[in-house]
Each structure stands twice: as structure tokens, then as C-alpha cells.
Amino acid sequence: MGIKRIAVEEAFVTEEIAQEWKKVLASKFVEPGFQMMGNTILGDDPGARMVHSRLVDTGAGRIQQMDADGIDMAVLSITSPGVQAFDAVTATRLAKDANDALAKAVQANPTRLAALAAVAPHYPQGAVQELQRAMTSLGMKGFLINSHTMGEYLDDRKFWPIFEAAEALDAPLYLHPREPGPDLVKPFLDYGLYFAGFGFAVETSLHAMRLIMCGLFDEFPKLKIILGHMGEGLPFWLQRIDNRYLLQVKIGAVKKMKRLPSDYFLDNFVITTSGVMSAPALKLSMEVLGAERIMFAADYPYESVTEGVQFMDTVDITDAHRQMIYSGNAEKLFKL
């Protein structure tokens, strides 16, 4: 087709982080959702072993797979839950080590790989320092946080120095899913609902709404947040969110904001296609946000990259929009 393909939610992990996950899983402090997820992604069955081998490979094997799948460039980032399952000291150290490893991988294949930094939100000042290092010294293109950190959400003002630094550095935040937090997860533990099929979207869309409703974007109007999986369903809900918000304001149930919730979503959020290969979902998102606010993501190694590429290659949209979604928007946002 002659269209460059950039995939922007492509997961990796270091072997040390995976081994530290195992220690957390064996402890009495493990979160219920992570316990179930961890037993899945760290299992000893062939499928889990294959996923793990692909996560830790940021070299020749990954490039070879990208070639086979037709991916020109991958933006790598720490897989869920990343360092957020650890205490703040351990998490800060492991985030730094992971960023160093990613920087070396990008340096080895600079035309094929780019990276988003990992940070430890539960040590906000350390997260600020690491984000500054990652963006200015390591050449990272933004950063990723795997939703809640031990049940805490980023709307809490103690985390806002991270957003202040992100805006100053022009570093977009990929708000990536993980299993629902301890206060939310119980009804999701049955039927596998805690996982990517449903629980991830509920958790991450809730987190995004908390960021909108807390006034974050009035204080940091240039901040950019990326949501995967076609916006975790939020493009579908924006009209109703506005409608019910106005009613809640009228009855005094919520504080009136400067703008409607949807205004913040349309100005401060960008979404990706990761794991959603549905023409109606894509076309609705294009109608609501515009093609210029959607990027392609394959969600390697958790999704079929072949199916994701085939979908984007053949979906009934204009070639101009296809090129924007495949590469143009990512090149602009991440300065690739």
C-alpha cells in the first residue's frame, strides 16, 4: 500500500521486573486482581511462556516479527502493571533500569523503535526526576502509567507534580489499563471480567473521567493523555456524560467546571486502535474526535498484529485518514 505503519502500544518488560512480580504474587500483600492477572501472564503453560519471551525481546526477534507483520516502527512501553505493583523504592529503581534498557534498544534500532518511559507514581518527585531524565537524556517520546497505583488515582493532587513536569516537557501520558483496583475489583473476579475483555476498560475509563472531573486540564491545558482500545469506550458516552453532568450541576451534586467534560476529552485526549478491530467503533470515534486524534496500535504481543494490520488496511475509510491513523498522527504527537 505504500503507507508507513507505526504501532504505538507495544509492550515490553525486563526479566528483573517479571521476577519481582513473582515475589509480589507470593506475598500476602498482592492485590486480588493482580494475583489473577499475574498467574496468567507468569504461568508455565506454552502460551504464557511465548508471551513472556516476546515481552523481554527488544532486539532481533522483535524486529523480525515487526517485519513479518508489516510494522515499520514500534513505540515500546512497560507492560501492565509495570512497576506499580511494587513499593515506591523498588518501583523507582526498576523504572530507571527499564528506561535504560529501552533506551539501549532504541539506540540499536533507531529507525524501527521508539519508547515511552516508565515512572513510579507513588514517589511523585522521583517520577518527575525520572521523566525529566527520560525525555532530556534518553530520548523518550512520552511516558506510560498503568492506571491506578495500589488503588490510588492520579486525580489526587499529590500526583500533580508529574503532570506539571509532563506539560513542561511536552510529554504525552499513555494511561494504560490494568486490572481494577482493590476497592473495585471484587465483582470482576468472576467470569474473567477483571481482564482485558471488560475490567481493563472500566478501570481506565473511570480513571480518565476522574482526571477530567477534578479540574486537571484547567491547570494544565496543554497536557495530552492517550487512551488505548478506541478510547476505552468513552467516545461512545460523551453526549450522555455531558447531559448527566449538567443535571448534576443543576441539582448541586457536582461542582461546575469551566467547560463540559466532552470539551476536555476532545482537547486533551488522543486515542488508539489497540485491540479494537471494529469498523463501527472506528468510524464513530472518527466522527466524534476526528481522524487526527486517533493512532494505530497493535498491542503486541497480546493481540494479533496481523489482524490489526489487515483491519486497518481494508476498513472503509479514505487513504488520507488511513495514513493519518497509521503514522501521521503518531509522528506529530511523539515527534518521530
C-alpha positions as a Markdown table, in Angstrom:
| # | Residue | x | y | z |
|---|---|---|---|---|
| 1 | Met | 0.0 | 0.0 | 0.0 |
| 2 | Gly | 3.0 | 2.3 | 0.5 |
| 3 | Ile | 1.7 | 3.6 | 3.8 |
| 4 | Lys | 4.0 | 3.7 | 6.8 |
| 5 | Arg | 2.7 | 1.8 | 9.8 |
| 6 | Ile | 3.6 | 2.9 | 13.3 |
| 7 | Ala | 2.3 | 0.9 | 16.2 |
| 8 | Val | 2.2 | 2.9 | 19.5 |
| 9 | Glu | 1.1 | 0.5 | 22.3 |
| 10 | Glu | 3.7 | -2.3 | 22.0 |
| 11 | Ala | 4.6 | -3.9 | 25.3 |
| 12 | Phe | 7.9 | -5.0 | 26.8 |
| 13 | Val | 9.2 | -6.0 | 30.3 |
| 14 | Thr | 12.6 | -6.6 | 31.8 |
| 15 | Glu | 13.4 | -10.0 | 33.2 |
| 16 | Glu | 14.1 | -8.5 | 36.6 |
| 17 | Ile | 10.6 | -6.9 | 36.8 |
| 18 | Ala | 9.0 | -10.2 | 35.9 |
| 19 | Gln | 10.9 | -11.9 | 38.6 |
| 20 | Glu | 10.0 | -9.2 | 41.1 |
| 21 | Trp | 6.3 | -9.7 | 40.1 |
| 22 | Lys | 6.7 | -13.3 | 41.2 |
| 23 | Lys | 7.8 | -12.2 | 44.6 |
| 24 | Val | 4.8 | -9.9 | 44.9 |
| 25 | Leu | 2.5 | -12.8 | 43.9 |
| 26 | Ala | 3.9 | -15.0 | 46.6 |
| 27 | Ser | 3.4 | -12.4 | 49.3 |
| 28 | Lys | 0.4 | -11.6 | 51.4 |
| 29 | Phe | 0.3 | -8.0 | 50.1 |
| 30 | Val | -0.7 | -8.9 | 46.5 |
| 31 | Glu | -3.8 | -7.2 | 45.1 |
| 32 | Pro | -6.6 | -9.6 | 44.2 |
| 33 | Gly | -6.8 | -8.5 | 40.5 |
| 34 | Phe | -3.1 | -8.6 | 40.1 |
| 35 | Gln | -2.9 | -12.0 | 41.6 |
| 36 | Met | -5.2 | -13.4 | 39.0 |
| 37 | Met | -3.6 | -11.5 | 36.1 |
| 38 | Gly | -0.1 | -12.4 | 37.3 |
| 39 | Asn | -0.9 | -16.0 | 37.4 |
| 40 | Thr | -2.0 | -15.7 | 33.8 |
| 41 | Ile | 0.9 | -13.8 | 32.4 |
| 42 | Leu | 3.6 | -15.5 | 34.5 |
| 43 | Gly | 2.2 | -19.0 | 34.1 |
| 44 | Asp | 4.2 | -22.1 | 33.0 |
| 45 | Asp | 2.0 | -23.0 | 30.0 |
| 46 | Pro | 3.2 | -22.7 | 26.4 |
| 47 | Gly | 1.1 | -19.6 | 25.7 |
| 48 | Ala | 2.3 | -17.7 | 28.8 |
| 49 | Arg | 5.9 | -18.6 | 28.0 |
| 50 | Met | 5.6 | -17.4 | 24.5 |
| 51 | Val | 4.2 | -14.1 | 25.6 |
| 52 | His | 7.0 | -13.6 | 28.2 |
| 53 | Ser | 9.7 | -14.4 | 25.6 |
| 54 | Arg | 8.2 | -11.8 | 23.3 |
| 55 | Leu | 7.9 | -9.2 | 26.0 |
| 56 | Val | 11.6 | -9.4 | 27.1 |
| 57 | Asp | 12.9 | -9.3 | 23.5 |
| 58 | Thr | 13.6 | -5.8 | 22.3 |
| 59 | Gly | 16.2 | -6.9 | 19.7 |
| 60 | Ala | 16.4 | -9.0 | 16.6 |
| 61 | Gly | 13.5 | -11.2 | 17.4 |
| 62 | Arg | 11.1 | -8.3 | 17.8 |
| 63 | Ile | 12.4 | -6.6 | 14.6 |
| 64 | Gln | 12.0 | -9.8 | 12.7 |
| 65 | Gln | 8.4 | -10.1 | 13.9 |
| 66 | Met | 7.7 | -6.5 | 13.0 |
| 67 | Asp | 9.0 | -7.2 | 9.5 |
| 68 | Ala | 6.7 | -10.2 | 9.3 |
| 69 | Asp | 3.7 | -8.2 | 10.5 |
| 70 | Gly | 4.4 | -5.2 | 8.3 |
| 71 | Ile | 5.1 | -2.8 | 11.1 |
| 72 | Asp | 7.6 | 0.0 | 10.2 |
| 73 | Met | 8.1 | 1.4 | 13.7 |
| 74 | Ala | 7.0 | 0.3 | 17.2 |
| 75 | Val | 6.7 | 2.6 | 20.2 |
| 76 | Leu | 7.6 | 0.4 | 23.2 |
| 77 | Ser | 6.4 | 0.8 | 26.7 |
| 78 | Ile | 6.3 | -1.1 | 30.0 |
| 79 | Thr | 3.6 | -3.8 | 30.2 |
| 80 | Ser | 0.9 | -3.8 | 32.8 |
| 81 | Pro | 1.1 | -3.4 | 35.8 |
| 82 | Gly | 4.7 | -2.4 | 35.2 |
| 83 | Val | 6.4 | -1.1 | 38.4 |
| 84 | Gln | 3.2 | -0.1 | 40.1 |
| 85 | Ala | 2.8 | -3.4 | 41.9 |
| 86 | Phe | 6.0 | -2.7 | 44.0 |
| 87 | Asp | 6.8 | -0.4 | 46.9 |
| 88 | Ala | 7.9 | 3.0 | 45.9 |
| 89 | Val | 11.7 | 2.4 | 46.4 |
| 90 | Thr | 11.7 | -0.8 | 44.4 |
| 91 | Ala | 9.4 | 0.7 | 41.7 |
| 92 | Thr | 11.6 | 3.8 | 41.3 |
| 93 | Arg | 14.7 | 1.7 | 40.8 |
| 94 | Leu | 13.1 | -0.7 | 38.4 |
| 95 | Ala | 11.6 | 2.1 | 36.3 |
| 96 | Lys | 15.0 | 3.6 | 35.9 |
| 97 | Asp | 16.5 | 0.3 | 34.9 |
| 98 | Ala | 13.7 | -0.4 | 32.4 |
| 99 | Asn | 14.1 | 3.0 | 30.8 |
| 100 | Asp | 17.9 | 2.4 | 30.5 |
| 101 | Ala | 17.2 | -0.9 | 28.8 |
| 102 | Leu | 14.6 | 0.6 | 26.4 |
| 103 | Ala | 17.0 | 3.5 | 25.5 |
| 104 | Lys | 19.6 | 0.9 | 24.6 |
| 105 | Ala | 17.1 | -1.0 | 22.4 |
| 106 | Val | 16.1 | 2.2 | 20.6 |
| 107 | Gln | 19.7 | 3.2 | 20.1 |
| 108 | Ala | 20.4 | -0.2 | 18.5 |
| 109 | Asn | 17.4 | 0.3 | 16.1 |
| 110 | Pro | 16.6 | 4.0 | 15.9 |
| 111 | Thr | 14.6 | 3.8 | 12.7 |
| 112 | Arg | 12.5 | 1.0 | 14.0 |
| 113 | Leu | 11.9 | 1.6 | 17.7 |
| 114 | Ala | 10.9 | 4.5 | 19.9 |
| 115 | Ala | 9.9 | 4.4 | 23.6 |
| 116 | Leu | 7.7 | 5.7 | 26.3 |
| 117 | Ala | 9.2 | 6.0 | 29.8 |
| 118 | Ala | 8.1 | 4.1 | 32.9 |
| 119 | Val | 7.8 | 6.1 | 36.2 |
| 120 | Ala | 6.8 | 5.2 | 39.8 |
| 121 | Pro | 3.8 | 7.4 | 40.5 |
| 122 | His | 3.8 | 6.5 | 44.3 |
| 123 | Tyr | 7.0 | 8.6 | 44.6 |
| 124 | Pro | 5.9 | 11.7 | 42.7 |
| 125 | Gln | 9.1 | 13.6 | 43.0 |
| 126 | Gly | 11.1 | 10.6 | 41.9 |
| 127 | Ala | 8.7 | 10.2 | 39.0 |
| 128 | Val | 9.3 | 13.8 | 38.0 |
| 129 | Gln | 13.1 | 13.4 | 38.1 |
| 130 | Glu | 12.9 | 10.2 | 36.0 |
| 131 | Leu | 10.5 | 11.7 | 33.5 |
| 132 | Gln | 12.9 | 14.7 | 33.1 |
| 133 | Arg | 15.9 | 12.3 | 32.6 |
| 134 | Ala | 14.0 | 10.1 | 30.2 |
| 135 | Met | 12.8 | 13.0 | 28.0 |
| 136 | Thr | 16.0 | 15.0 | 28.0 |
| 137 | Ser | 18.8 | 12.4 | 28.3 |
| 138 | Leu | 17.3 | 9.2 | 27.0 |
| 139 | Gly | 15.3 | 10.5 | 24.1 |
| 140 | Met | 11.9 | 9.1 | 25.2 |
| 141 | Lys | 8.8 | 10.3 | 23.5 |
| 142 | Gly | 6.4 | 10.4 | 26.5 |
| 143 | Phe | 5.6 | 8.1 | 29.4 |
| 144 | Leu | 3.2 | 5.4 | 30.4 |
| 145 | Ile | 1.3 | 4.8 | 33.7 |
| 146 | Asn | -0.7 | 1.6 | 34.2 |
| 147 | Ser | -3.8 | 3.3 | 35.6 |
| 148 | His | -4.2 | 3.0 | 39.4 |
| 149 | Thr | -1.3 | 2.5 | 41.8 |
| 150 | Met | -2.3 | 0.4 | 44.7 |
| 151 | Gly | -5.8 | 1.7 | 44.4 |
| 152 | Glu | -4.8 | 5.4 | 44.1 |
| 153 | Tyr | -5.7 | 7.5 | 41.1 |
| 154 | Leu | -3.8 | 10.4 | 39.6 |
| 155 | Asp | -6.5 | 13.0 | 40.3 |
| 156 | Asp | -5.1 | 13.1 | 43.8 |
| 157 | Arg | -3.2 | 16.4 | 43.9 |
| 158 | Lys | -0.1 | 14.7 | 45.4 |
| 159 | Phe | 0.4 | 13.3 | 41.9 |
| 160 | Trp | 0.1 | 16.7 | 40.1 |
| 161 | Pro | 3.8 | 17.5 | 40.0 |
| 162 | Ile | 4.0 | 14.7 | 37.5 |
| 163 | Phe | 1.5 | 16.4 | 35.2 |
| 164 | Glu | 3.3 | 19.8 | 35.7 |
| 165 | Ala | 6.5 | 18.2 | 34.5 |
| 166 | Ala | 4.8 | 16.4 | 31.7 |
| 167 | Glu | 3.3 | 19.6 | 30.4 |
| 168 | Ala | 6.6 | 21.5 | 30.7 |
| 169 | Leu | 8.4 | 18.7 | 28.8 |
| 170 | Asp | 5.6 | 18.2 | 26.2 |
| 171 | Ala | 5.5 | 14.6 | 27.2 |
| 172 | Pro | 2.2 | 12.8 | 26.5 |
| 173 | Leu | 1.0 | 10.3 | 29.0 |
| 174 | Tyr | -0.3 | 6.9 | 27.8 |
| 175 | Leu | -2.9 | 6.0 | 30.5 |
| 176 | His | -2.7 | 2.2 | 30.1 |
| 177 | Pro | -5.1 | -0.3 | 31.6 |
| 178 | Arg | -4.6 | -2.8 | 34.4 |
| 179 | Glu | -7.0 | -4.9 | 36.4 |
| 180 | Pro | -9.4 | -2.9 | 38.6 |
| 181 | Gly | -8.1 | -1.8 | 42.0 |
| 182 | Pro | -8.8 | -3.3 | 45.4 |
| 183 | Asp | -11.9 | -1.3 | 46.0 |
| 184 | Leu | -13.4 | -2.0 | 42.6 |
| 185 | Val | -12.2 | -5.5 | 41.6 |
| 186 | Lys | -14.4 | -7.9 | 43.6 |
| 187 | Pro | -17.4 | -8.1 | 41.2 |
| 188 | Phe | -14.9 | -8.5 | 38.3 |
| 189 | Leu | -13.2 | -11.6 | 39.6 |
| 190 | Asp | -15.9 | -13.9 | 38.3 |
| 191 | Tyr | -16.0 | -15.0 | 34.7 |
| 192 | Gly | -12.7 | -13.4 | 33.8 |
| 193 | Leu | -14.2 | -10.0 | 33.8 |
| 194 | Tyr | -11.2 | -8.4 | 35.6 |
| 195 | Phe | -9.1 | -8.9 | 32.4 |
| 196 | Ala | -8.9 | -7.1 | 29.1 |
| 197 | Gly | -12.3 | -8.1 | 27.8 |
| 198 | Phe | -14.1 | -5.7 | 30.2 |
| 199 | Gly | -12.4 | -4.9 | 33.5 |
| 200 | Phe | -9.5 | -3.1 | 31.9 |
| 201 | Ala | -11.8 | -0.7 | 30.1 |
| 202 | Val | -13.9 | 0.0 | 33.1 |
| 203 | Glu | -10.9 | 0.7 | 35.2 |
| 204 | Thr | -9.1 | 3.0 | 32.7 |
| 205 | Ser | -12.2 | 4.9 | 31.6 |
| 206 | Leu | -13.0 | 5.6 | 35.2 |
| 207 | His | -9.5 | 6.9 | 35.8 |
| 208 | Ala | -9.8 | 9.1 | 32.7 |
| 209 | Met | -13.1 | 10.5 | 33.9 |
| 210 | Arg | -11.6 | 11.3 | 37.3 |
| 211 | Leu | -8.9 | 13.3 | 35.6 |
| 212 | Ile | -11.5 | 15.2 | 33.6 |
| 213 | Met | -13.8 | 15.9 | 36.6 |
| 214 | Cys | -11.1 | 17.0 | 39.0 |
| 215 | Gly | -10.1 | 20.1 | 37.1 |
| 216 | Leu | -6.7 | 18.8 | 36.0 |
| 217 | Phe | -6.9 | 20.3 | 32.5 |
| 218 | Asp | -7.8 | 23.8 | 33.7 |
| 219 | Glu | -4.5 | 23.8 | 35.5 |
| 220 | Phe | -2.6 | 22.0 | 32.7 |
| 221 | Pro | -4.4 | 22.9 | 29.5 |
| 222 | Lys | -1.6 | 21.6 | 27.1 |
| 223 | Leu | -1.4 | 18.2 | 28.7 |
| 224 | Lys | -2.0 | 15.3 | 26.4 |
| 225 | Ile | -3.4 | 11.9 | 27.6 |
| 226 | Ile | -3.5 | 8.8 | 25.3 |
| 227 | Leu | -6.2 | 6.1 | 25.8 |
| 228 | Gly | -5.9 | 2.8 | 24.0 |
| 229 | His | -8.6 | 0.4 | 22.9 |
| 230 | Met | -10.5 | 3.0 | 20.9 |
| 231 | Gly | -10.7 | 5.4 | 23.9 |
| 232 | Glu | -11.8 | 2.7 | 26.4 |
| 233 | Gly | -15.4 | 3.3 | 25.3 |
| 234 | Leu | -15.5 | 7.0 | 26.2 |
| 235 | Pro | -16.2 | 8.3 | 22.6 |
| 236 | Phe | -19.5 | 6.4 | 22.7 |
| 237 | Trp | -20.5 | 8.0 | 26.1 |
| 238 | Leu | -19.6 | 11.7 | 25.7 |
| 239 | Gln | -23.1 | 13.0 | 24.9 |
| 240 | Arg | -24.6 | 11.3 | 27.9 |
| 241 | Ile | -21.7 | 12.2 | 30.2 |
| 242 | Asp | -22.3 | 15.9 | 29.3 |
| 243 | Asn | -26.1 | 15.5 | 29.7 |
| 244 | Arg | -25.9 | 14.0 | 33.2 |
| 245 | Tyr | -23.1 | 16.3 | 34.3 |
| 246 | Leu | -25.3 | 19.3 | 33.6 |
| 247 | Leu | -28.2 | 17.8 | 35.5 |
| 248 | Gln | -25.8 | 17.1 | 38.5 |
| 249 | Val | -24.6 | 20.7 | 38.4 |
| 250 | Lys | -28.2 | 21.9 | 38.4 |
| 251 | Ile | -29.1 | 19.9 | 41.5 |
| 252 | Gly | -25.8 | 20.8 | 43.2 |
| 253 | Ala | -24.4 | 17.2 | 43.1 |
| 254 | Val | -21.2 | 18.2 | 41.5 |
| 255 | Lys | -19.1 | 21.4 | 41.2 |
| 256 | Lys | -19.5 | 23.2 | 37.9 |
| 257 | Met | -16.3 | 23.2 | 35.8 |
| 258 | Lys | -15.2 | 25.8 | 33.3 |
| 259 | Arg | -16.1 | 23.5 | 30.4 |
| 260 | Leu | -18.1 | 20.4 | 29.6 |
| 261 | Pro | -16.5 | 17.0 | 30.2 |
| 262 | Ser | -16.5 | 16.3 | 26.5 |
| 263 | Asp | -14.6 | 19.5 | 25.7 |
| 264 | Tyr | -11.7 | 18.4 | 27.9 |
| 265 | Phe | -11.8 | 14.9 | 26.3 |
| 266 | Leu | -11.8 | 16.4 | 22.8 |
| 267 | Asp | -9.0 | 18.8 | 23.5 |
| 268 | Asn | -6.7 | 16.8 | 25.8 |
| 269 | Phe | -7.1 | 13.2 | 24.8 |
| 270 | Val | -5.9 | 11.1 | 21.9 |
| 271 | Ile | -7.0 | 7.5 | 21.4 |
| 272 | Thr | -5.5 | 4.4 | 19.7 |
| 273 | Thr | -7.0 | 1.5 | 18.0 |
| 274 | Ser | -5.2 | -1.2 | 20.1 |
| 275 | Gly | -7.2 | -4.4 | 20.2 |
| 276 | Val | -10.3 | -3.0 | 18.6 |
| 277 | Met | -10.9 | -4.2 | 15.0 |
| 278 | Ser | -14.4 | -2.9 | 14.5 |
| 279 | Ala | -15.4 | -0.6 | 11.6 |
| 280 | Pro | -18.4 | 0.9 | 13.5 |
| 281 | Ala | -16.2 | 1.6 | 16.6 |
| 282 | Leu | -13.5 | 3.3 | 14.4 |
| 283 | Lys | -16.0 | 5.3 | 12.4 |
| 284 | Leu | -17.8 | 6.5 | 15.5 |
| 285 | Ser | -14.5 | 7.6 | 17.0 |
| 286 | Met | -13.6 | 9.4 | 13.8 |
| 287 | Glu | -16.9 | 11.2 | 13.8 |
| 288 | Val | -16.6 | 12.2 | 17.5 |
| 289 | Leu | -12.9 | 13.0 | 17.7 |
| 290 | Gly | -11.7 | 13.4 | 14.2 |
| 291 | Ala | -9.2 | 11.2 | 12.4 |
| 292 | Glu | -6.4 | 13.5 | 13.6 |
| 293 | Arg | -6.9 | 12.3 | 17.2 |
| 294 | Ile | -6.6 | 8.5 | 16.5 |
| 295 | Met | -3.4 | 6.5 | 16.2 |
| 296 | Phe | -2.8 | 2.9 | 15.3 |
| 297 | Ala | -1.6 | 0.4 | 17.9 |
| 298 | Ala | -1.2 | -3.3 | 17.6 |
| 299 | Asp | -1.0 | -4.2 | 21.3 |
| 300 | Tyr | 1.9 | -6.7 | 20.7 |
| 301 | Pro | 2.3 | -9.4 | 22.0 |
| 302 | Tyr | -1.2 | -9.7 | 23.4 |
| 303 | Glu | -3.2 | -9.1 | 20.2 |
| 304 | Ser | -2.8 | -10.4 | 16.6 |
| 305 | Val | -0.8 | -7.8 | 14.8 |
| 306 | Thr | -1.7 | -9.4 | 11.5 |
| 307 | Glu | -5.4 | -9.0 | 12.2 |
| 308 | Gly | -4.9 | -5.4 | 13.3 |
| 309 | Val | -3.0 | -4.5 | 10.1 |
| 310 | Gln | -5.5 | -6.4 | 7.9 |
| 311 | Phe | -8.3 | -4.4 | 9.6 |
| 312 | Met | -6.7 | -1.0 | 9.1 |
| 313 | Asp | -5.6 | -1.9 | 5.5 |
| 314 | Thr | -9.1 | -2.8 | 4.4 |
| 315 | Val | -11.5 | -0.8 | 6.6 |
| 316 | Asp | -13.7 | 1.6 | 4.5 |
| 317 | Ile | -12.0 | 4.9 | 5.2 |
| 318 | Thr | -10.2 | 7.3 | 3.0 |
| 319 | Asp | -6.5 | 6.7 | 2.3 |
| 320 | Ala | -5.7 | 10.1 | 3.7 |
| 321 | His | -7.4 | 9.2 | 7.0 |
| 322 | Arg | -5.7 | 5.8 | 6.9 |
| 323 | Gln | -2.3 | 7.4 | 6.6 |
| 324 | Met | -3.0 | 9.8 | 9.5 |
| 325 | Ile | -4.1 | 7.0 | 11.8 |
| 326 | Tyr | -1.3 | 4.7 | 10.7 |
| 327 | Ser | 1.6 | 7.1 | 11.1 |
| 328 | Gly | 0.9 | 10.8 | 10.6 |
| 329 | Asn | -0.7 | 11.5 | 14.0 |
| 330 | Ala | 2.0 | 9.5 | 15.9 |
| 331 | Glu | 4.8 | 11.3 | 14.1 |
| 332 | Lys | 3.3 | 14.6 | 15.1 |
| 333 | Leu | 2.5 | 13.7 | 18.7 |
| 334 | Phe | 5.7 | 11.8 | 19.5 |
| 335 | Lys | 7.9 | 14.0 | 17.3 |
| 336 | Leu | 9.2 | 10.9 | 15.5 |
